[in-house]
Amino acid sequence: MEKTDPIISVQVSVYALDGNVREAVHCYLDALDATGISRDTGTMATVVWGEAGELWPALKAAYEAVSAAHKVVVNTSMCNVAPLPARAAGRR
């Protein structure tokens, strides 16, 4: 039987400490989009989901991109119990 990574979801919030909120958030989202992972972005946070092995490098790349350009706090919450946001599960 082939082993697969667990499916997880991660809620991410980006807080710019340099006053460039819009630019920092868009920098982070652009870096996430470049990785090809799915995301659901709201007004205060973004949720990404997929196999853990695919998400870790994407989250790292997005953090590295935003932290190279801005002073930021990136807050994450991870879940393996209810891994898909409503949109991904077809309920929106």
JOBELHU-V83737 format. One record per pair of residues at least 24 apart in sequence whose C-alpha atoms are under 7 Angstrom apart, sorted by sequence separation. I is the first residue (numbers start at 1). GAP is how many residues later the second one is. D is the distance in Angstrom with one decimal. If there is no record, write none. Layout:
# JOBELHU-V83737
i = [I,I]
gap = [GAP,GAP]
d = [D,D]
This chain:
# JOBELHU-V83737
i = [32,31,32,13,31,13,12,13,11,12,28,31,49,11,12,28,49,11,10,11,28,9,10,27,28,9,10,27,9,8,9,8,24,7,8,7,8,6,7,5,6,24,5,5,18,18,16,17,16,17,16,15,16,14,15,14,15,14,13,14,12,13,12,13,12,11,12,10,11,10,11,10,9,10,9,8,9,8,7,9,8,9,7]
gap = [26,30,30,31,31,32,33,33,34,34,34,34,34,35,35,35,35,36,37,37,37,38,38,38,38,39,39,39,40,41,41,42,42,43,43,44,44,45,45,46,46,46,47,48,52,53,54,54,55,55,56,57,57,58,58,59,59,60,61,61,62,62,63,63,64,65,65,66,66,67,67,68,69,69,70,71,71,72,73,74,75,75,76]
d = [6.1,6.7,5.5,6.6,4.8,4.7,5.5,6.5,6.5,5.2,5.1,6.6,6.7,5.6,6.2,6.7,6.4,4.3,5.5,6.6,6.7,6.6,5.4,7.0,5.4,5.6,6.3,5.7,4.2,5.6,6.7,5.7,6.1,5.1,6.2,4.4,6.0,5.5,6.0,5.4,5.8,6.3,5.7,6.1,6.6,5.5,6.9,5.3,6.0,5.3,4.5,5.5,6.5,6.8,5.1,6.0,6.2,4.6,5.7,6.5,6.8,5.2,5.7,6.6,4.6,5.5,6.7,6.4,5.1,5.5,6.5,4.4,5.9,6.3,5.4,5.7,6.6,4.7,6.6,4.6,4.8,6.2,6.4]
